Amino acid sequence: MVAARETTLQELLEGSKQYQVPLYQRTYSWKSAQHERLWEDITQLAADRAEDPELTHFIGSVVLAPSPANGPTGVQEFLVIDGQQRLTTLSILLCAIRDHRAKEEGAEHRERIDQQYLINRWKREQQRLKLVPTQADRPAYQACLDSAPHAGGTDPIGSAYRYFASKLAAADDPEDPEDIERIEDAVISGLALVSVTAQRGDNPHRIFESLNNRGLSLSQADLLRNYLFMRLPTKGEAVYQALWLPLQQHLDRDQLELLFWLDLVQGDPRIKQTDTYACQQRRLDPMRTEEEIEKEVARFCRLGQLLRRILDPALEPDAAVRERLARLHAWGTTTVYPVLLHLLDRRESGSAASEQIATAMLYLESYFVRRLLIGRATASINRVLLSIVTEMDGDLPVDQALHRYLSTGRKYYATNQELRKAIQSVPYYLNGRPRQRSLVLRWLEETYASKEPVDLSELTIEHVLPQTPTSDWQQALGEDLEAGEEFGQVHEALVHTLGNLTLTGYNAKLSNSSFAVKRPLLAASGVRMNQEIAEQERWSRPQIHARADALAERVIATWPAPAERVAEPSGPAWDVIDQTLAALPAGSWTTYGDLAALIGSHPVPVGQRLATTAAPNAHRVLQSDGKVSPNFAWPDPSRTDDPRALLETEGLSFNPQGQADPERRFTTKRLAILRGAEIPDWVPEIAPGQDARLRDRFRSQLVEQQGPDLARAVVEVINAWTEMGGQLEYGTGQETSCFLMSRDKSEPGGNIWPVALYPSGKFEVVFEHLSIRPPFNERSRREELRQRLNRIEGVDLPETKLEHRPGFPLQLLADPADRQAVVEVLAWFHELTRNAVLR
């Protein structure tokens, strides 16, 4: 027997209570995707509760069992049978809110939040924590709870803390003294949970097994279908045959749920997809007759036909609209669907013509492209897109109304002036999604209208000035250095900008080759952009900047600018700096130049801002040589502590010359990845399913670069991996890498892979990724993997690389004994990760 009731986090945590996560539960495993969804829900709820303080948002349930040790007095102890991920995440978030408010508003918030929600202050040590995570998670959680110097490490709990600390720093508006308080209130009082409590004597492990072996649950679409036909007692059969069945045949279960959500957000952009059934039911409840319900089903059927065109643009009869739909579909942003459905519905109702609809879609495309080019691909974009239908001017023609809406306020619809500046300096390759970056380059190439068009779909992005420069490149770039400039700083500022990027099918051949080698290959390419690059005698900063300027003008001619408006200029992305620094792990460091390159700025203004404006973890920003800047000063004049001593307390070591450990440095690329950047070959292809062409391309590159004998040896290892139950996924970068996947991202603990194989010759061990994936988030497990590999002759992975991506040559696999030894280590890895899921 169980008792269920709706509650809030405040009610769960206040009073003398303790929630213990049993040892049979898996360790904390939420990732950034779950953190992001929770954060978006909370910030939206906080904004909504400002107008209606009674609003709540349901986030799920927690299933509890009372401890047999409970008595009539003292701390009430509960086992958390289900919901530990949610409860742990909310407790970590409260730690981040506490630390942020204590720092920015006053120390009293620390004691208040601790005593109300995090600790049982006057109880004995075993009962001090209100939440007791699994044993493996306790040190990291305790560090966050105690605000220890090493809090916010690379483990999953530390990552969650850094994520929320970063988001709070970004959300804190100095001109709004109550914004963080509203967020806290939303967390404590606005998030609704169902607390399901078992009775004394129930077997908690049996309940846990039952909860985790449930069948496929009803979807939101299933629930709504059942509700609709419950409301059609006499007409149900006819309505089903005439309307619902055709709709269900054209849209699958997930697409139906999407349709019903899209229908709702036309009127209220705040509605979450998880609330689709409840909100549709609330909307339909006042209808009294079967005829009204039948009309609603007919309306859903008509909207479903329009959604089919959005999902499959080939079904659209008008050529101009079809082209724009195809481009927006390729962009891959589903939050544009509500406005697309609205546009098609306007045409269907006769209030807009196809020409206006196509123009409106061009403005949307331009909005996406221009945001990407200034490094603002994702900032608040979902909220903007979901609000278009309800907020644009209904008295204007729909294309003009949409254009004006996107052009007003701080929506990052870049002006021509902002574009010209950003294209020269913003690291284009480190922003947006890989597919979107390639699309823009493809669309730019199409503007050349070549008489002999090339199939651009098979091409990948090439850095002309390579990411890892050889001595030839250092000499070429060095000729343009000005007094006081360092090669590394200038290279970092140029290498990922649009002016240095192109499309090619020769990535493996081009690689890090000198421009003298690349030039004839580019000249022979059918891609017009490559031919233009090959017209240059050399390739250095002046040529990269000149090409950036030329591409900017081509962008301006292709994608319409925002309408005339009065709006704040974008300015330096200081919020990105603050968010990145808040996410920087304890024991690590970065440089002023790395941060500057991340936002397309210069090290001097970055240093000036950090010296005058408080920013999270600013003491972790060092000079390019790893030394604390001699001009370092805390923005708070009352602080006199030594930044180096603080860094050492956090776990960062310095050599006798005062230089920080270079292995702990976060370069621009690592900073971008820390912020969630998707960079080919650092993560597998994320699209569902695998394209056989990727597999074939990996193998052909492998044969071409390593020869058929070694290629066969590598494939033998790959086949052994799949035979033991592993899977394969492929990268979409300059060379097609192969990832040996042990767990799928939908499984407990998330996806995990031990190694990535590169046709250019590297067997890469991904300790960096393993450091946040159980069970290898435990350093001892990564050390065991390192030692097992190091027993193989020719493998020497240093202990200092346990947070990085070291490797050894694929050539080692040519020896049968060594190859078998590698397979045995992989088998050990796979068995360990599978057992971790089953625990």
FENDATA-V85380 format. One record per backbone hydrogen bond with DSSP energy under -0.5 kcal/mol. CO is the residue of the C=O (numbers start at 1). NH is the residue of the N-H. If there is no record, write none. Layout:
co: (CO | CO)
nh: (NH | NH)
This chain:
co: (1 | 3 | 5 | 7 | 8 | 9 | 10 | 15 | 16 | 18 | 18 | 19 | 20 | 20 | 22 | 31 | 31 | 32 | 33 | 34 | 35 | 36 | 37 | 38 | 39 | 40 | 41 | 42 | 43 | 44 | 45 | 46 | 47 | 48 | 48 | 52 | 57 | 60 | 62 | 62 | 63 | 63 | 64 | 65 | 67 | 73 | 75 | 76 | 77 | 78 | 79 | 79 | 80 | 82 | 83 | 84 | 85 | 86 | 87 | 88 | 89 | 90 | 91 | 92 | 93 | 94 | 95 | 96 | 97 | 98 | 99 | 100 | 101 | 101 | 106 | 107 | 107 | 108 | 109 | 110 | 111 | 112 | 113 | 113 | 114 | 114 | 118 | 118 | 119 | 120 | 124 | 125 | 128 | 130 | 131 | 132 | 134 | 134 | 135 | 135 | 137 | 138 | 139 | 140 | 141 | 142 | 143 | 144 | 148 | 152 | 155 | 156 | 157 | 158 | 159 | 160 | 161 | 162 | 163 | 164 | 165 | 166 | 167 | 168 | 171 | 172 | 173 | 176 | 178 | 179 | 180 | 181 | 182 | 183 | 184 | 185 | 185 | 186 | 186 | 188 | 190 | 190 | 191 | 192 | 192 | 193 | 193 | 194 | 194 | 195 | 195 | 196 | 196 | 197 | 198 | 199 | 202 | 203 | 204 | 205 | 206 | 207 | 208 | 210 | 211 | 219 | 220 | 221 | 222 | 223 | 224 | 225 | 226 | 227 | 229 | 232 | 235 | 236 | 237 | 238 | 239 | 239 | 240 | 243 | 244 | 245 | 246 | 247 | 252 | 253 | 254 | 255 | 256 | 257 | 258 | 259 | 260 | 261 | 262 | 264 | 264 | 268 | 272 | 273 | 275 | 276 | 277 | 278 | 279 | 280 | 281 | 282 | 284 | 289 | 290 | 291 | 292 | 293 | 294 | 295 | 296 | 297 | 298 | 299 | 300 | 301 | 302 | 303 | 304 | 305 | 306 | 307 | 308 | 312 | 313 | 318 | 319 | 320 | 321 | 322 | 323 | 324 | 325 | 326 | 327 | 328 | 328 | 329 | 332 | 333 | 334 | 336 | 337 | 338 | 339 | 340 | 341 | 342 | 343 | 344 | 345 | 346 | 346 | 346 | 347 | 353 | 354 | 355 | 356 | 357 | 358 | 359 | 360 | 361 | 362 | 363 | 364 | 365 | 366 | 367 | 368 | 369 | 370 | 371 | 371 | 372 | 378 | 380 | 381 | 382 | 383 | 384 | 384 | 385 | 387 | 388 | 393 | 397 | 398 | 399 | 400 | 401 | 402 | 403 | 404 | 405 | 409 | 412 | 415 | 416 | 417 | 418 | 419 | 420 | 421 | 422 | 422 | 423 | 426 | 427 | 428 | 432 | 433 | 434 | 435 | 436 | 437 | 438 | 439 | 440 | 441 | 442 | 443 | 444 | 445 | 446 | 454 | 455 | 456 | 460 | 462 | 462 | 464 | 467 | 470 | 471 | 472 | 473 | 474 | 475 | 477 | 478 | 482 | 486 | 487 | 488 | 489 | 490 | 491 | 491 | 494 | 496 | 497 | 498 | 500 | 502 | 504 | 506 | 507 | 510 | 514 | 514 | 515 | 516 | 517 | 518 | 519 | 520 | 522 | 526 | 527 | 528 | 529 | 530 | 531 | 532 | 533 | 540 | 541 | 542 | 543 | 544 | 545 | 546 | 547 | 548 | 549 | 550 | 551 | 552 | 553 | 554 | 555 | 555 | 558 | 565 | 572 | 573 | 573 | 574 | 575 | 576 | 577 | 578 | 579 | 580 | 581 | 585 | 589 | 590 | 591 | 592 | 593 | 594 | 595 | 596 | 596 | 596 | 597 | 602 | 603 | 604 | 605 | 606 | 607 | 608 | 609 | 609 | 615 | 617 | 618 | 620 | 620 | 622 | 623 | 626 | 627 | 629 | 635 | 636 | 642 | 643 | 644 | 645 | 646 | 647 | 648 | 653 | 655 | 659 | 661 | 662 | 664 | 665 | 667 | 668 | 669 | 670 | 671 | 672 | 673 | 677 | 678 | 679 | 679 | 683 | 690 | 691 | 691 | 692 | 693 | 694 | 695 | 696 | 697 | 698 | 699 | 700 | 701 | 702 | 703 | 706 | 707 | 708 | 709 | 710 | 711 | 712 | 713 | 714 | 715 | 716 | 717 | 718 | 719 | 720 | 721 | 722 | 727 | 729 | 730 | 735 | 735 | 737 | 738 | 739 | 739 | 740 | 741 | 743 | 744 | 747 | 752 | 752 | 754 | 755 | 756 | 757 | 758 | 758 | 761 | 762 | 762 | 763 | 764 | 764 | 765 | 766 | 767 | 769 | 770 | 773 | 775 | 777 | 778 | 778 | 779 | 780 | 781 | 782 | 783 | 784 | 785 | 786 | 787 | 788 | 789 | 792 | 794 | 796 | 798 | 799 | 801 | 804 | 806 | 808 | 809 | 810 | 811 | 812 | 814 | 815 | 816 | 817 | 818 | 819 | 820 | 821 | 822 | 823 | 824 | 825 | 826 | 827 | 828 | 829 | 830 | 831 | 832 | 833 | 834 | 835)
nh: (199 | 197 | 195 | 193 | 12 | 13 | 14 | 17 | 76 | 20 | 78 | 132 | 22 | 80 | 25 | 34 | 35 | 36 | 37 | 38 | 39 | 40 | 41 | 42 | 43 | 44 | 45 | 46 | 47 | 48 | 49 | 50 | 51 | 51 | 52 | 55 | 192 | 194 | 64 | 196 | 81 | 82 | 198 | 79 | 70 | 71 | 77 | 18 | 67 | 20 | 65 | 81 | 22 | 63 | 87 | 88 | 89 | 90 | 91 | 92 | 93 | 94 | 95 | 96 | 97 | 98 | 99 | 100 | 101 | 102 | 103 | 104 | 105 | 106 | 109 | 110 | 111 | 112 | 113 | 114 | 115 | 116 | 117 | 118 | 118 | 119 | 130 | 131 | 121 | 123 | 127 | 128 | 120 | 19 | 133 | 21 | 137 | 138 | 138 | 139 | 141 | 142 | 143 | 144 | 145 | 146 | 148 | 147 | 151 | 586 | 159 | 160 | 161 | 162 | 163 | 164 | 165 | 166 | 167 | 168 | 169 | 170 | 171 | 172 | 173 | 174 | 176 | 179 | 182 | 183 | 184 | 185 | 186 | 187 | 188 | 189 | 190 | 190 | 191 | 10 | 57 | 192 | 9 | 59 | 60 | 7 | 195 | 62 | 196 | 5 | 197 | 64 | 198 | 3 | 66 | 202 | 204 | 207 | 208 | 209 | 210 | 211 | 212 | 213 | 214 | 223 | 224 | 225 | 226 | 227 | 228 | 229 | 230 | 231 | 232 | 236 | 239 | 240 | 241 | 242 | 243 | 244 | 245 | 247 | 248 | 249 | 250 | 251 | 256 | 257 | 258 | 259 | 260 | 261 | 262 | 263 | 264 | 265 | 266 | 267 | 268 | 271 | 275 | 276 | 279 | 280 | 281 | 282 | 283 | 284 | 285 | 286 | 287 | 293 | 294 | 295 | 296 | 297 | 298 | 299 | 300 | 301 | 302 | 303 | 304 | 305 | 306 | 307 | 308 | 309 | 310 | 311 | 312 | 315 | 316 | 322 | 323 | 324 | 325 | 326 | 327 | 328 | 329 | 330 | 331 | 332 | 333 | 332 | 334 | 336 | 337 | 340 | 341 | 342 | 343 | 344 | 345 | 346 | 347 | 348 | 349 | 350 | 351 | 352 | 350 | 357 | 358 | 359 | 360 | 361 | 362 | 363 | 364 | 365 | 366 | 367 | 368 | 369 | 370 | 371 | 372 | 373 | 374 | 374 | 376 | 375 | 381 | 384 | 385 | 386 | 387 | 387 | 388 | 388 | 391 | 392 | 396 | 401 | 402 | 403 | 404 | 405 | 406 | 407 | 408 | 408 | 411 | 414 | 419 | 420 | 421 | 422 | 423 | 424 | 425 | 425 | 426 | 499 | 428 | 430 | 431 | 678 | 437 | 438 | 439 | 440 | 441 | 442 | 443 | 444 | 445 | 446 | 447 | 447 | 448 | 449 | 456 | 458 | 459 | 504 | 464 | 502 | 466 | 469 | 474 | 475 | 476 | 477 | 478 | 479 | 480 | 481 | 485 | 490 | 491 | 492 | 493 | 494 | 494 | 495 | 497 | 429 | 500 | 501 | 464 | 462 | 460 | 510 | 511 | 513 | 517 | 518 | 519 | 520 | 521 | 522 | 523 | 524 | 525 | 528 | 531 | 532 | 533 | 534 | 535 | 535 | 536 | 544 | 545 | 546 | 547 | 548 | 549 | 550 | 551 | 552 | 553 | 554 | 555 | 556 | 557 | 558 | 558 | 559 | 560 | 567 | 574 | 576 | 577 | 578 | 579 | 580 | 581 | 582 | 583 | 584 | 584 | 588 | 666 | 622 | 595 | 596 | 597 | 598 | 599 | 599 | 600 | 601 | 427 | 606 | 607 | 608 | 609 | 610 | 611 | 612 | 612 | 613 | 618 | 620 | 621 | 590 | 622 | 592 | 626 | 660 | 623 | 632 | 637 | 639 | 646 | 647 | 648 | 649 | 650 | 652 | 651 | 661 | 658 | 655 | 664 | 665 | 589 | 667 | 671 | 672 | 673 | 674 | 675 | 677 | 676 | 679 | 680 | 682 | 683 | 681 | 692 | 694 | 695 | 696 | 697 | 698 | 699 | 700 | 701 | 702 | 703 | 704 | 705 | 706 | 707 | 710 | 711 | 712 | 713 | 714 | 715 | 716 | 717 | 718 | 719 | 720 | 721 | 722 | 723 | 724 | 726 | 725 | 741 | 739 | 685 | 733 | 737 | 731 | 757 | 729 | 741 | 754 | 727 | 752 | 747 | 750 | 742 | 743 | 766 | 740 | 764 | 738 | 761 | 762 | 810 | 758 | 764 | 808 | 756 | 766 | 767 | 770 | 771 | 772 | 773 | 776 | 778 | 779 | 781 | 782 | 783 | 784 | 785 | 786 | 787 | 788 | 789 | 790 | 791 | 791 | 792 | 795 | 796 | 798 | 801 | 802 | 804 | 768 | 765 | 763 | 812 | 813 | 814 | 815 | 816 | 819 | 820 | 821 | 822 | 823 | 824 | 825 | 826 | 827 | 828 | 829 | 830 | 831 | 832 | 833 | 834 | 835 | 836 | 837 | 838 | 839)
